[in-house]
Amino acid sequence: MTARIPVDHRRAFRIAGALIGLAVALGACTHTDEGVSQASIPNDYRLRHPIAIEEANRSVVIFVGHARGGLSANQRADVVGLAEVWLHEATGAITADVPVDTPNARPAADAFREVQALLASAGVPPRGIVVHHYHPTDPRQMATIRLNYPKISAIVGPCGVWPEDLGPSIKNKGYYENKPYYNFGCAYQRNMAAMIDNPSDLVQPRPETPSYTTRRTEAFEKYRKGNTTTTTYPEADRAKLSDTGK
């Protein structure tokens, strides 16, 4: 004799089976693998390697020997160049790291006095220089005078990141989809960031400069008289081809 299962129990079994099936389906939907994560990488190299605007340091290193004080001609040019650039791009004071208790400490002090004079002559105010004396941690390294200041810089990277192989493989699904590899375009973006004169140009355009009123008035006067407004340069004939063979 076969036992009969009550209707309520069969209904409960069906509900439990449906819940188990739903849980399995949801578990399959939430499963992720490496292919999904790689698919989230944008194809545009400008999105993979964006140019970031950050504050970074610009530095000049001055080497001073233990038996010679003062600066060489090239070192004086470096200091003057740093001062001129500091006047229009710096976001903080110039920090001067001067070594002490080293074999070249006295020549370094003499050289730094010359550095201060050059900075002052270039227009750097006294409050724009902060002196910091330091003790070298590695005696094998030559103690130097370091001049640095913060500035707004365009930065990209790091480059050289290879999360997957370039050739066909099981993990590299982007190869079969003809997608660019991850490091593609990073060097270009890094070079572009290094060449940009003003990093703010990447965010907003510069304001327009006033028009050259004298030149504009002259061009309008020629137009009013019916004359040509083309500018004629004395060197224009030099660019013409030779008349030989005509």
Buried (B, 14 or more C-beta within 10 A) or exposed (E): EEEEEEEEEEEEEEEEEEEEEEEEEEEEEEEEEEEEEBEEBEEEBEEBBBBEBEEEEBEBEBEBEBEEBEBEEEBBEBBBEBBEBBEEBBEBBBBBBBBEEBBBBEBBBBBBEBBBEBBBEBEBEEEBBEEEEEEBEEEEEBBBBBBBBBBBBBBBBEEEEEEBEEEEEEEBBBBEEEBBBBBBBBBBBBEBBEEBEEBEEBEEEEEEEEEEEEEEEEBEEEEEEEEEEEEEEEEEEEEEEEEEEE
